[in-house]
């Protein structure tokens, strides 16, 4: 599994696909419709993945944080328990929030 690089954006407050250049939106949309890639929003950053099918655990493995302790993950504002990560299939444009606990004082 390979994660594609973030595509730089043109600043535009009305751009629904924040992080994606408007000129690339039609190409990305076509590739997504043909199930070649998947676009996800991870911590408010648009990311493009070369897989058309991805579950939450696979995503976290690609990001290198699947074994990290002290993290909480939500998909579209629903918190997903760690023991359900491999069963949570992701869909195009899902919004994933990853929070890492830290100590401080």
N, C-alpha and C positions, 0 to 999 in steps of 0.2 A: 504494500500500500504506500502510496506516495502522496504527500501533501504539496499542493502547488503554492507558489509564492502569493503574498497579498498583492493585489493589483492597486496601484496608486489611484487616488481619486482626484477629481476636479472639485474644488469647493463649491457646493451647491446645497443650500439648506433644504430645498425641495426634492433632492435626489433620494428616492426611497431606498436605493441600493447603495448606501453610504460605503465608501471604500472602493467603489468600482467606477472606472472612467465611463462616462456616458457613451462614448464611441464604442466601447466593448460590450455594452449591455445586450445588443441584439445577438452577438456571437455567443455570449455566455448563455443567453436564454435558449438559443437553438441547441447548444450542446447539452444543456440541462433537460430540455424536452426530449432529446434523443437518448437520455439516460447515459451520457458519457461522463458527465461531471456532476458534482453536487455543490451548491453554494449554501454555506451556513454562516450565521453571525455568531462569533465566539467572543464573549466579553466586548460587545459593541464593535467588533472588527470583522468585516466581511472576509471570509476565507473560502477558497475554491479547492475542492478535493477531486482527485482523479477517479474516485469511485462513485458509482451511481447508487450504491447501497452501502450504508454504514450504520453501525449501532454505536451507542454512546461509549461503550468500552473500547471499541476500535478507534474512535476519535481520540479518546484520552491516551491510548497507547501511542498514536501518531504524535500527539503533543508531548509525550514523554512524562505524563503525570498519572498514569493509571495505577501505579503502586505507591504513590505519594500519600502519606497520612495527613489527616486534618484538612481534607478538602470536601466541599459541598458543591453539588452540581444541580442546576435546574435547567429544564428544557421548556421553553415557552411559559416561564413563571411557575412551573410545577417542579418541586424538589424531587429528585430521583434517588432512592436509597442505593447505596453501593452494591448491594446484592441484586439489584435490578438493572445495573448498567448494561450488561450483555444482552438483555432482553428489550431494551429501549431502542427501537429502530428510529433513526433520524430521517427527516424529510427535508426536501428543498426549502430553504429560507427559515428553517428552525432557528430559534434564538437560544443559544446556550450560554449560561452564566456559570463561571467557575470561580469559587471563592476559596481562598487558602487561609486557614487559621494561622495566626502568628502570635508569638509572645511579645509582650512589651511592658513598659512600665514607666 
